[in-house]
């Protein structure tokens, strides 16, 4: 086997010592030359190349909003001791940089020994000046650049790569200049070992840049055209292998799994539908239920994704599906991501089924040992027809008599391994219904969820009014209290959501729940016994009591953390106030907003922030006020946060498989890649067994785990 330099540890790379190598290992999971090569810049800055007289002219015009390169020679270096405010003496290093048009002074107060050692007189060097007026000063009729970056190279065609550098990296001497230097060393040492992984016919057909050139140009582009070509090539490669993984998985599972046919609609279903259905189904709910009903009739396992925005009525479809399972002699389970949501579902479904006599149970991590043992026994003997709970449902001791249907709510919060455990709860795998309130474009959904059948509810139940979303700064809090008071007088209920529970867990000095709770009790003294509190540190019993009081209308104001984010359904709640709203993600804000607007009353989502918020925070607030459209919100959120881990084992951020491609931003490219990947696969269904080692090795190294998880 030939040795590939890209497999070398980064500790052997010029410029990287053992301490820095360990930091790369721990913080970024970068271990080898190849790992570092895949650490792409997050952006690029236009970088002018000026002589000194042009630079001085730019400074005089205040045109210093970009990175500037100046090529010159150091003609003198002087180091002086200076007295600081502390007893210690400091040093200041001054160097004179000249070219044929003039001179400027370079000044360092820090790392003076380093620069003194590395700067040589009368040798051409490049000085990089960043667009910060505080770094450039006039002193004694001379221009001084404070702490400039010194380069031994000249950036070609004005592109300066910017890498993501964490605070911990900066504290250990790893800055952007360091990254540029070690990546230049890396490319120089390893460029001849960068092998092509695509077949030539694909490269020729799509006119792709070679892989070697793309990996060089992505770090140090010669032009905007070559940067685009490099990005296109690397995105194409990632999306191609992602789609190939899905096609291989589908091919591996060519035979559908046998399951139990639910052939009839029986007494329980008809009785509930006729007498206890809480509201008439919309036409879209009827259509989706018919799709599910047709799946359940077959002796083949149903794998269906039910997608619909918050409040569209997915839960009633799940309930009707469970009744079909029951009428055919099978048990059902409903797995949800939070205990609060499990309690809510249990309470509401138990109430709906009370007149029919269906046995349901609740199982969460807070369930007592005595109650747990009783549930285990009754579940195994078939006395419990429906089990509702959190991830505790997949524990080994949870044994069903005959599980026929498993429903997973907000599936993106569970990993693939967790979901797969449900399959083993019966001799034949149960039918699977996955529900999500995260709107996903259809092509993206097919990419994410392989060959799942997809049902979408776009229509909301009749009588719903669009939620009005408004933004208030803290200084306008009195107006917010007026809105709350007015809604309570009308008989409505209120959610107030805080980002943290207590001050001691609050590093960012956000509003906290405990303090807010006491302020509200003081402000609304007439409601002192009608203000509830709900957070993750409470016991299951405490949460249950609080939720039941709110459901009954006994609590008028529910002070909560984000434990109410998913699924909580109280039609009388008309206002949700979100404190420090700018610290939440877009999708989370949209989920929280979905807690209101579930009845016939006009509802409001109030976003409260400090006077100063970040640019991203301002964008999120503005987007929330502009639209209630969940699909639009989801797209913007994915643009900001990345597409998450497609396998479901990590729920946010960039995936290991997609270092540069983004499933939302590159949606059109994905549509372009899909037919090419399909064509390649149909011509080479056994390519993993061929001798095309570079393609096969790349797949096994970076996509094998994803392929196996979705298979």
N, C-alpha and C positions, 0 to 999 in steps of 0.2 A: 504494500500500500504506500503510495507516494505521500510525502509530507507536505502539508499545506500550511504556509506561514500564517494564514488567517486564524488558525486554531491556537496560536501562541497566546499565552497569558499576557495581559496588558502590563504586568509588572516588568516585562522585558522591553517595553517600548521606551524609546529615548524620550526623556522628560518626565516619565512617570516613576516615582519611587514606590516602595512597598506600602507606605502609609496611604498614599493617594490611590494606589491600586485597590487597597481594601475598601476605601471610601466608595470607589466606583462599584465594587462588588456589592456592598451593602445597600447603598442609596439607589443605584440605577440598575442593578442586576447585570452589570457589564463586566464580563470576565475575560473575553478574548478580543483579539484584533477585530474579528468580524462583528462582535457585539458593538464595539466602538464605532466601526464603520457605518453601522445602522442607526447610530445616534445622530439623526439629521438636524440641521438648523431649524429653529422655530420660525425665523423670518430673515429677511435680508434688507440691508440699508444701503441706499445709494451713497457712494463715497467718491467725492470729487478729488482730483489730483491737482494741487495748486502749487505755484511758486510762492515765495514769502510775500512778495508785494501784493499778489492777488489775495492772499490770506488776510493781510492787513486791511485791504479794501473791504473784504467781506465783514470783518469785525466792525469797521467804521459804519457800515450800512446795517449792522445788526442782523446780517444774513448768516447766522451761525446755527441753523436748525438741522444740521446733518453732520455726518462724519466727514472729516477732511483729512487728506493725506498731503504731507509736505515732504519732499525729498531734498535732503541737504547733507552737510557734513558738520560734525562737532569740531569746533576749532579751539575751544577751551573748556576746562572743567575746574570748578572750584568748590571745595567743601569747607564749611564754617561751622563752628559751634555756636549755638544760640541758647539763651537762658529762657527756659519755659516757666510757667507758673508754679510747677512742682520743683522740688530741690534738684531733680535730675536735669542734666544738661542734654540738649537735643542737638541734632545736626541738620544742616540744610545743604543740599547739593544743587549747584547752579551750573548749567551748561549753555554754551552759545552755539546755536544752530545757524549756519549760513548757507546761502546759495548765491547765484549770480545776481539776484535782485535785492538782497538785503539780509537782515538777520533778526532773530528773535531769541528770547531767553527761555530755557526750560528749567523748571524748579521742582524739586522733590523734598518733602519733609519726612516722608516715610520710605522705608526700604532703601535708604541712601547707599548702604554698602553693596546691595545687589546691583543697583544701576551703575555705581562707580566701577564695579568689577566688569560689567558687561558693555559699557560704552567705550568705544575706542575713537581716538582723534583721527580726523581726516579720512574716515571711512564712510562711504555713502550709506545712510540709513533713512528709514521712513518713520516719520512721526505721525501718529494718528491722533487727531483732535476730535473729541466727541462734541456733539451739539449742545453744550451746556455753558451758558455765559459765565457761570461761577468758576469755570476752569481757565478762563482767559481774562487777564487783568492788564491794565496800564499801570506801570510802576516806573517813576522817574523817567518819563517820556519813552519808555520801552515797553513792548508787548511781552508779557510773560504768560507761558502756559503752565498751569499747575498740574503736577502728576500726569503728564502725557504718557501715552503708550508708545513704546519704541519697538519697531518691527525691523527685521533684517530682510524683509521681502516687500515687494510692491504688489498690492492687490490689483488684479487685472480687470479692466473694464468696469471699475467703480462698484463692485458688489462686495459688501462686507457681511459675512454670515453671523447671525446672532443665535447663540445656543441657550437652552434653558439651564440656568445656573442657580442652584438652591442656596439659601443662606449658609447652610453647613459647608457647602463647597467653597463659598467665598471666604469663610472663616479659616479654611485650610489652604488658602492660596490658589484655588482653582477659579479663575475668572475667564471671561470670553477670550482674551488674548491667549491664555494657557491652552484652551480648547483648540484654538486655531493652530497653535504651534504643534501640539501633539497629533492632530489630525493630518497636518502636512507631513510630519514624520512618518505617520502610519501609511499614508497613501504612497509616499516615496518608497517605503520599504516593501509594501505588499501589492502594489498595483499589478504586477505580473502574475499574481496568484488569484486574481479575480476571474473566475470562470463563468462562461455563459451557461444559463440553465434552461433557456427556451430552445425549441426546435427552430431551425433556420426558416422554415416556411412561415411560421408565425411572425418572426422578426421582419421578414421580407414583406409579408402581406400588410402588416400594420406600420411598416416603416419605423420600427422601434430603434432607438439608440441602443448601442451595445451595453451590456450590464456594467462592464468595466468603466466605460465613459460616463454612464449615468451616475455611478457611485462617486466618481471624481467631480463631475459637474454639480451634483447636489450640494456638495460642500463648498466648492470654489468655482462658481459658474463664470464662464468667459463673457456671456451675454445673456440678455433676457430670453432670447430664442433658445439657447442651449439649456438654460434653467428650466424652461417650460418642457422641453423634450426629455430632460432627465426626470422631472416630476411625473410626466405622463408615463414614461417607461416603468418607473418603480411602482406607481399606483396600479398600472395595468397588471404588473407581475403579481402584486398582492391579491388583487381582486380575482385574477385568473386562478390562483392556487386555492383561494377560499371557495370559489365555485366548484373547482375540481374536487375538493374535499367532500362537498355536499353531494356531488354526482356519484362519487365512490361509495358514500354512505348509502345512497338510494339503491345503488347496484347491489350492495351487500345485503340489503333487506328487500330483495325482489319479491319474496313471498310475504303477503300480508299476514299478520298474526291473527290466529283464530281467537274469537271471544264468544260471549254469550249473546244470542239474539233476544232482544226484547220485543216479542211479537205482538203484544196486546196493550191496549189502553184499558185499565181496569177501574174498579170501584173507587179507589183512593184518588186517582187522577180526576175522574169525572165529578166526584163530590166536591173536591177542592175547586176545580175550574168553574163549576156552576154556582157554588154558594160562598166561597171564601176568597176568590181572587180579589186582591185589594184594589185593582184598577183594570179597566179594559186594555187589552194588549193593542199596541200600535200595529200597523200593517207590517213594519219592518221586524218587529218582535215575532209576529206570526210567521213571517217568511223564514227567519233564522230558526225558530223552533221546528218548522217543517224540515229544514235541512238536517237538524240534529236528530229528529224523529226517524228520518229515512236512514241515517247512519246506524241508529240503535236497533233497527229491525234486522240488520244483517249479522251473520255469524262471524264477522270480521271486526277486529278492534277499531273503534272510532278514535281518531286522533284529530280533533278539531280545535282551532283557535277562534274564540269569540272575542271580537275586538269592538269596543265602543267607548265613547267619551264618558267621563264621570257623570253619573246621574241618568244614563240612557235606559236603564232597566235590565242590566245583564243578570242580576240576581234572581229575578222572577223566572227567567229562562232556566237557570240552574235548578230552582225548586221544582219546576215542572218536569225536568229531566230526572230528578231523583224520585219523583212519584212514579214515573214509568218503570224505573228499576225496581221499586218496591212492589208494584203490581205484577211484576214478572218474577218475584221471589228472590230479589237480590238486595244487598245492602249498598249504601252509598257513603262516601266521605267527602267533606268539603274542607280543603286545607287553605288557610289564609296566613298572611305574613305577620300579623300582630295579634296580641292577646285581646286588645280592646275590640278589634274587628271581629274576632272569634266570639267574644261575649255578645256583641251586638247581633251577629247573625243567629246565634243560639237563641237569644231572647225573642227576636222577631219571628223566626221560623217556628219556635215552640208555640208562640201565641197563635200563629196562623194554623198550626196543626192540632191545636188543643181540642177542637170539636171532632176531629177525625180519629184521634187516639193513636197517633203514630209515635213510637218511642224514639227520641233523639237524645244525644248526650254531648257534653262539652269536655274536651280534653286539652289542657294546656300545661305548660311547665309548672304552673301554680296549683294545679289540681292536687288535693291532699292524697296521701298514700292510701288511705282507707277507701276514698271515692275512686281512686285509680284502679285498685284491685277489683272493685265492683264492676267498673266499666270493662276491664279486660275480660271478666267472666261473662258478662251479659253480651258483649260483642261476639265472643267466640261461640256462644250458644245460640246466637241469632235473635236475642231479645231486643237488642238495639238495632234499629233499621237505618238510622242516619247518624254518623259521627262527625262532629264539627270541631276543628281545632287548628293549632299551629303546626310547626314542624314536628311536634311530638307524635303526630299520627304515623310517622315513618319509622318509629322505634321498633326494634325487633319484638318486643313483648306485645305490641298491638297486633292481634290476630283476629281476622274476620272469619265468620262462618262461610260467607259467600259474597265477597266484594265484587260488585258488577259495574260500578261507575265511580270514578274518582274525578272530582272537580277541583281545579287549582286556581285560586283567585290571585290576581296580581302576580302572574307566574314569573316575571322578570326578577322578583325578589328571592326566588329559590334557584339553587344550582341544579345543573343537569343530574348530578349524582343523587340529589335529594328526590327529584321527580322520578328518577328511574327506580327508586326503592319501592314506590307504590306498585310498580308492575309485579313485584314478587309477592303481593299480598293475596294472591289467589293462584290456583292451578293454571288457569288461563288468564292472561292479563286482562284487567278491567278496561272498559271503555274510558277514554280520557277526554275531558273537556277542560281546556285551558282558557282562562279569561284574563283580559288585560284592558286597562283604561288608557294605555299609552298608544295613541294613534300612530300607525306606521304605514308608509306608502306600500302598495301591494307588492311591487318588485322587491323592495327591501324586506318585507315580511316573508316572502318566499325564500330570500337569501338567508334570513335569520332562522327560520323555523322549518327549513328543509321541505318536506313534502306534506306538511300539515294542511288539511283543508281549512279554509278561512271563511268565517262568517263575520259580517260587519253590520252593526246597528248605527245608523247615522241620525235617525229620527228620535226626538225626545218625546216622552209621554205628553199627551194633550194638556193644555192649561199651564205649562211651564213658561215663565217669563225670563228673558235673558238677564243674567246677573249684571248689575252695574258695579264696575270696579273703579275706585277713586284712590288718589294718593294724597296723604296729608303729612306735613312735617310736624315734629313734636310741638312746635309753638302753636299749632292749631288744634291741640288736643281737646280744648273746650268744645269745639264744633263736633268732634267725634263723640264726645259724651252726650251732646244734645241729640245726635242721631240715635244713639243707643237708648237713651231715655224715651225718645219718641216711639221707637219700635216696641219697647217693653210696654208702654201705655196701650199700644195696639194689640197686646197679647202675644207678641212674638218672643222668640228666644235668641240668645246671642252666644257666639263662640269668641273667645279672646285667646289668641295663640302666642306663646312666648318661645324664643329660641333656646333658653336655658332655664333650669329649675331654680338654682340658687346662685348667690353672688360668688361663693368660693369656687364654683366650677365655671366661672364666667371670665375668661382671660380677655375677651374683647370688649368688656364693659357694656354688653347688651342689656336691654331690659330683661329682668328675670321674673319668673313666675311667682315666687314666694312674696317678693316685694310688691309686685303688681296686684296680687290677690288682696293684700292688706290695704293698698291704695283704693281699690275698687270697693271694698267693704266700707271704707270711710266715705267714699264719694256717693255710693248708693246705700245709705243707711237704712232706707225703707225696705231694702232687699237683702239685708244681712244674712238671713237664713236661707236665701234662695240663690246664693252664689256658690257654685260647686268648684271643685278642683280635681284635676286629673293629670297624672304624669307617670312615667315609667317606673319610678321607685315604689309605687304603691303596690299593695298586695292584690291578688286576684279578687278577693272579696271586696276590698275597698273600691277597686275599679268598677266592679259589678254594681255596687250600691250607687255609685255616682252616675253611671250610665243609665241605670233604671230610673233614677230620679229625673234625669234630663229627658229621657224618653217619655215619661209620664207628664212632663211639663212642670214638675215641682221645683226644678232648678231653672232659673231664668237666665243666668249668665254662667257659662261653663268656661272656667279659666284653665287652660290646658297647654301642654307642649304639643309636638307634632304627632303624638300617639293617636290623634283623631284624624290623621292625614288621609287614611284609606278607608273607604267603604261605610263610614258612620252615616246613618240615614235618619234624620229627624226633620220631617216635612215642615214643622212649625218654626225651625231656625231660619231667620231671615238676614242676619248680619254675622259676618266673620271679620274680626279685626286681627290683623297679623302685625305684631310688633317687630321692629327691625326687619322689615320685609326684604330689604336689599341683601340680607345675608343668606337668603334661601335661593335655591335653583328655580328655574322657570317651571319645570314639570312639577316640582314640589308645591310651588305657589298655586299652580293650576289645580292640583289635587286638593289642596286645602280649600280653595275657592269652591270646589265641588261639594263641600259639606253643606252649603246653602243652596237655595234655588230649587229645592226638591218638592216644594208645595206650590200652591196657586198664588202665593203672595210675592210681591216684588222683593227681591233680595239684593244685598249689597256686600261687596268685598272691599274692606278698607285696608289699604297698605300704608302703614305708619313707619316713617324713617327719621333719622337725625337729619339736621340741615345739610351736613356734608356726607355725600355718598360717592362711591367709586363710579367710574365711567361704565363698567359692566353692570353694576347695581342699578344705575340710572336707566340703562338700556332694558334690563329685565322689568323694572317698574313700568316703563313706558309701554313695553310690549303687552304687559298684562292689562293695562288700561285701554289699549287699542283693540284687543280681540278676545273673544271667548272661544275661538276655534282651537280645539285641542290639537289638531294636526299641525296647524301653523306653530303653535306653542312647542310641540314636540320637535319639529324641524329646527327651530331656533335653539332649543335646548341642546340638541345633539351637535349643532354647529359649535356651541360654546364649550360643551363638556367632552366631546368625543362620543364614539358610538358604543362604548362599554365592551365588556367581554362577551363575545358571542356564545360562548359555551355556558354562560350563566354562572360561572364560578367566581367571577369578579364583576361587580355591578356598575362601575363607572370608570371614566378615564379612557386612555388609549389602549387598545388591545395589543397583545403580543404579536398578533397576526397582521394587524393593520398599523404599521408605524407611520405611514404617510397618507394612505387613503382614508377617506371618511365616507361612510355609507350614505350620508345625507348630502354632503357637498359634492360628492362624486357619483351621484345617482345616475346621471346620464352616461358616464363612463361605465358604470356597472351594467347598464342595459347594452352597451357596446361589447363588453367582455363576455356576457353570458352565452351568446350564440357561438363565439369562437371557442370557449371552454367546452361547450357541448359537442361541437364538431370534432375537437381534438379527442375528447373522451370516447365518442362513438367509433372513431377510427382506431383508438388505442385503449380499449377497455382494460387491457392487462398491462398497462404501461409500468406498473410497479414491479412486474416480473421481467421486464426487458433489461437490456444492458445499457440503457441511456442513463448512466450513473449520475450525472450532474442534476438532471431533472428529478430523478428518483430520490437522490440523497437530500436535495433541498426540501422536497415534500416530507420525507421522513423526519428531517431535523426540525422543521418549523410548523408542520400542519398535521402530523400524525396523531397527536393527542386530541386535537379538535375533531379529526375524522373519527377516531374511536369513540369519543364522547357522544357524538350525534348519531352513531351507528346503532 
